[in-house]
C-alpha cells in the first residue's frame, strides 16, 4: 500500500443511540480491503437533512454504532496494495466524495443500463439494488479523521475550489443539479423551488438562474425568505404563508401574456420539503401539463390529487442523487458560473453544536472544517 505515514487510530464522532448527540471516540484507522477502495484524510464534512433523519433513526436505520456524514471531501493518503494510481487518483489527490452507492454490483439491469438525464457509465448506477449502501447512511461516513471510500464514486476537486466549498455539493448540490436536468427545461421557462431557503433550495436558485431559467423560490419562514433574497439571483421569492398559489400563477401569467389560467404558472416545480401543505402548494403553482419533481421523502408520503393528474395533466416524478457524469458537469458549472453554497463552518470538535444549529433552523449549509480550530 503506497501511503504517507499514518496513525493506527483516529478520532471519530459516533452515533451510539438514535436521537442522542454524537460521541467522540478513539477508533482504529480503517483498512483498505477492496480493490476499488482508497483511504482519504477527511478535510470537510457537510451536514444534510438525510444525516438528521438517519441520526433520528427514522430512515433505513443503520446498525449502531454509526459514523454519519455522506457529503464530504479530503485528500487521498493510501491506495490498494500494489497500486500507484486508481482511476487517475494518486496519493495527494484532493477528492470530493458524493453520497452515492458504495460497491455497486456492476452487473444488474440498473448498472448495465444506467438511466437518467445525465446517466452513469455502464457498470455503475446509484439505483443499483445490490449496492452496499451509501457511506454515512448505511455504512460509516465522513465524521471521522480518515475514511475508506469507493474510488468509483469520487472526483478530483477543481483547483479553484476548496474542500469546504465542495463538501455541500456532494449531496445537496448534486441532487438539485440532477433534478433540474431531469426537468429538461429551456432558457426562459419557469421553475419553482418549494423550500428555497434550505440547503438544496438556495443552490437550486443559483443553478436555475445561471441556466437561464426563470426561478421562483417558495418558503414560509421570514429567515429562509430573507436568506433566499440575499442570494441576489433575481429569482421571484414567494411567501407561501401570505400568498395563494393561484395568485402567483395569475401574476406570472400576466407577465407571460397567457390567455387562460390553464396556461399560467410554472413549467416545473421541485418539492424539497416534507409537508403535505408544501407539496400541494407546489403542484398548485404548475401550469397544466407541468412537471412536479419530488426530492423529499417523508415517511408518510404525499397525497396526490387524481384531478390534478387527470384533468390538469400534471406529471409527477421522483429523483435521487446525480451520476458521476452529473457530478463532473456540476463542478465545472460551479467553477464557470461561480455557484457556491452559503456555508457556516464549525471545527471538528464542535460537531454537536453544528447539529444543534441545524435543528434551530440556521440557513444555508453547515460544514465541519477539519482545519479549523476554535
N, C-alpha and C positions, 0 to 999 in steps of 0.2 A: 504494500500500500504506500503510494507516494503521498507524503503529507508533511506538514510542519510539525514541530514538537508539540504534542497535545497532552493535556492533563488526563488523569484516569477518572476523575469525577468532575461534575459541574453542578451549577445551581439551576433549579427548575421550579416554576410555580405549578403546584399540583392540586387538582380538584379532588378532594377526598370524600366530600359529601355534596350531593346536589343541593343547590340553594345556599351554600355556605361560601365564604371567601376562599380564595386560593391559598395554599400553604407553601411557603418557601422551604424547599428540601435540597439536600445534597444527594445527588443520584449518580450512578455510573455513566460514563460517557457512552453514547450509543455506538454500536459497531456496524460496519457495513457488512451485510450478509447476502446481498443480491447484486447481480452483475450490472444492474442499471442504477444502483444507488450511489449517492455521493454524500459526504459529510460536509455541512456548512457551519460556519460560525455565524450565529444569528446577530443581525445588527439593528433590525427594526421589526416590530410585530404590531399589526393593527387590530383593533377590536371591532367586531362585526356583530350585527343582530343575531346571526347564527351562533356566535360564541355565547351570547346571552341565553338563548333557548337551550343550547347544549348544557350550559352550566346549571340551568334550572331543572334539567332532566326531562324536558317536555318534548324533545325531538330526538328520535333514534338514540336513546341514552347510551353512551359508551360505557365500557367497563371501567370501574374505578379501581385505583386512582387513574386520573386522566390529565394530560397536559393539553391545554387548549391552544387556540390561535391557528387559523387556516389561511391568513394572508400575511406573508412576511417576506423578508429579504435578508441576504447575508453573503458571505464570501466562501467559496469552495476551499476547504482545508484538507480534504482527503478524497481519493478516488479508489475504486475497487483494486485489489491487489493485482499487480502486473500491468496496469493501465496508466499511461501518461496523459491521456485525454479521453473524453467520452462525449459524443455528440457535440464536439467542438469546445467542450468545457475543460479547463485545466485548473490546477491548484492556483488560487489567486483570482479567479474569475468571480466577479460580483454578480449574483443572480437574484432574480425575482421568483418567488415560489407561490404559485396560484393554488386556490382551494379546489383542485381537480382530483380526478381518480388516481389512486396510488396502486401501481402494479395492475393495470388492466389486463384482461386475458389475451388480447390481441387477435382472438380467433372467432368471437361471436359475431352475429349479424351486425350489431352496432359498431364493433371495431372494424369489421371488414368494409362496411359501407356507412361511414360516418355521415350524418345529416346535419342540416342547419344552414343558415345564410353564409357563414364562413366556416365550413366543416374542417374537422381534423384530417390529417393524412390517414389513409388506411392503416389500421393497426393500432389506433388509439381513439377512444371515444369516451367523453365524460359521462355518457349514458350507459357504459358497459355494466351489465348486471352482475358480472363476476369480479368486479374490482374489489380490492381490499378496503375501499372507502377513502374518504378524504382525510388527509393529515390535519389534525386539530379538531376533527369532528368524530371520526371513528377511531383513528389512531393518534399517537402523540404529535403535537404541533409545535408552534414556534415560541411559546412562552418558556424558553429554556436557552441556555447559552450556546448549545450546539444541537443540531438536528440532522437526522438522516432523511433525505428527500429523494424522490424519483427523478432522475436526470431528464426523463422524457416530459416532465411537466414543468420545467423551469426554463427561463430565458435569461440571457445576459442583460444586465441593466444598461441602458444607454448611457454613454459617458457624461452627458449633461444632466443626468438625474441622480438623486441620492437614494439611499435605502429607505429613508423616512418618507420621501415623496412617492416611491414606488409601492411600498407595502400596502397602502389603502386601495391601490388599483388592482390588487391581485384577487379580490373577490368583488368588492363594491364596484370598482371601475370596470372590470371585465364583464361583470353581469349586466350592467346597464348599457355598456357599449354593444354587447351582443344582442340585447333586447331591442335596441334601436335599429340594428342591422336587420333584425327579424321583421321589423315594421315595413321595410322596403319602401321608404318614403323618398320623394324627390324634393330638392330645394324648393322652398316656398310653401310646402304642405305644413299642416299643423299637428303638433304632438304635445300631449299633456303628461305631467308627472304628478301623480297623486301621492303626496308626501315629499314635496320638493325641498323641504328644509332638512332632510336627513342625509345620510352618507351617500346613498345611491342617487337620491334626487338632485343634490347640488352638483354632482358630477354629470348627471344626465342633462341638466340645463346647459352646462358648458359644452358638452359634446354636441347637443342638438343645434344650438345656435351657431357653433363653428361649422356644422354640416350644412348650414344654410336653411335650416328648418325654422318655422315659427313656433317657439316653445311657450307653453302655458304651464306655470307652476301652481299647484294647489296645495294648501295646507290650512291649518286652523289655529295653531298656537302663535301668539304675537312674536315670540322669539324666533321660531322657524321661518315665519314670513319675512321678518326683517333680515335674517341671515340670507335668505334667497334673494332679496332685493339688493343686498350689499355685494352680491357677486358681480353686479354690473353687466350682466349678459344682455340686458334689454328684453328679457322674457316678460310676458304678461303674467303677473302674480295675482292669484285669486285667494281671498279669504273665504273658505268654504263655510265658515260659521256665520257669515254675513251676506253671502251672495248665492242665490239659487243657480243650479247648473243651467236651467233653461234661460235665465237672464244672461249668463255668459255666452251661451250658444247664439242668442239673438244679437248680442253686441258684436260678436265675431262675424256673424252672418251679415250684418250691416256693412262691416268693413270689407267683407269679401263680395258684397253686392249679390248675395244669394237671394233668390226669389221666394223660397218656401222653407219652413222650419226644418223639413227633412234634409235639406241641403246644408243647413247651418251646423257648425260645430267642428270638432276635431276629427282628423283623419285617423289618428291612433292615440291611445292613452295607455300609460304604463302604471299598473296598480302596485304601489310599493309599500302600502300599509296593510294592516291586518283586519281592520274593522269592516263589517258589512256596510255601514253607512258610507265609508270611503269608496268601497267597491261600487256601490250603487251610484254615487255621485260621479265617479269616473265614467261609467257606462252612459249616464245621462248626458255627459258632455259630448258624446260622439255624434257625428252626423250619421244618417242612415247608411249602412254598409261599412261603418267604421270598425276598426280593429282594437280590441282590448287585450293587452298583453299582461298576464298575471305573473308577477315576480315574487310576491309574498305567499306564505303558505301557513295560514292559521290552522290549528288542529281541527277546528270545527268546520273549516272550508267556507265557501261563499254560496249564497243562494242566488241563482241566476233566473231572471225573468224570461219565461218562454216567449212572451210577447215581444221582447227585445230581439230575440233570435229569429222569430218567425216573421213579424211584421216590419221590424226595422232592419233586418238582415245584419244585425250586429255579429261580428266574428269574435271568437274567444280562443285564445291560445296561451299556453304557458311557456316559460323559458327557464333555462338553468344557466350556469356559468358558461362563458365562451370557450372556444377552442384555442389551441396553441397558435393557430394562424390568426385568430381574432386578437389574441394577446399581443402578438408581434405588431399587428396592424394598429392596435390601440396605443401601444407605446410610441410608435412612430407618429401617430396622430397627436399625442400629447406633446411630444417634442416640437412638432411643426406648428401647433396652434397654441401652445402654452397652457394647456389644460392641466390644472393641479387640484388635488384635494385640499380643502382647508383643514389643517390639522392642528391639534393641540398635543404636545408631546409630554411624556412622563418618563422618568427614569425606570429602569427595570424593577427596582425595589419598591416602586410606588404603583405597581400593577393594581392592587386592590383599590387604591384611590382613583385610578382611572376608571375602574368598573363602577364605582360609586358615582363618578361624574357622568358616566353614560346613562345610568338609571335616573339621574336627576334631570336629564334632558339637554345636556350640553350639545350644542350644534356642531356639525362637521364630523371629522374622523379623529378618533383618539388613538394615539400611537405610542407604543413603548419604544423609546430611543435608547438602545443599549450603550451608546456612547455618552449618554447624559448622566451627570452626577449632581444630585440635589437631595 
